[in-house]
């Protein structure tokens, strides 16, 4: 499978998640063998006016084609954001029509664009015209069950130049409730002649295969299923390709991985911000490993503000002995 001239590593991708798929997270997923990783959502207007936090999100994690996701509602800002992404080394630009968060939809961005197809397509036109990079679109099934218009918006986006479509199998009104309806993604597959990626509730090889079977999509994209398990995307990609599936890290390997992720976040954000940003990842790692800390121990671990002590606790908590005791 390719996106424009860029060949993907396999057919399992790491989804863009605001505040989560930063460069340290993407670097790990890529190293394990994810087929593609996507930056966290970048607000085009903030990027265009020089917001340094947004500019930092443009950082490239490694060897894979650098796929940057832009969000916005105005063609001018999307044009400028796309040009800045190109200058920063982006290889592919994804446009966000899918984020359900109120802070995004209240600004008429993300999945709010599913309600105004003409406006949505104007953004595709702007980004396609702004750079020579392949453009992709990530969307939901529609705003609600009365407006399942993903096939029509996808068709128009492809006509405007989009080279791949990703569909989360829920409406905006569902947020993340209920089940992703993979079968409804099939209508998008049938509406366009570019690869379609199915997203939502994919957590392992079995759910990936079922999502592909129901949707007819070419690839899968994992979001929440990769939290605390950055290797899962690679495991699914290998399984779909009938290749050897990499083992999940355990024992000392898991200690090394969690420690690396933690230290990378301190470098990425600086110690003061990195300490706070890393907490959710540390919590997800313990949950994914089946480690159950009592409330005082969990609070002590997540709220510790001395990096050297956090690293000591990571070794204590994620060692085989601690996991057995837990």
Secondary structure by P-SEA (a helix, b strand, c coil): cccccccccccbbbccccccccaaaaaaaaaacccccccccccaaaaaaccaaaaaaccccccccbbbbbbbccaaaaaaaaaaaaaacccbbbbbcccccaaaaaacccccccccaaaaaaaaaaaaaacccbbbbbbccccccccccaaaaaaaaaaacccbbbbcccccccccccccccccaaaaaaacccbbbbbcccccaaaaaaaaaaccccbbbbccccccccaaaaaaaaaaacccccccccaaaaaaaaaaaaaaaaaaccaaaaaaaaaaaaaaaaaaacccccaaaaaaaaacccaaaaaaaaaaaccaaaaaac
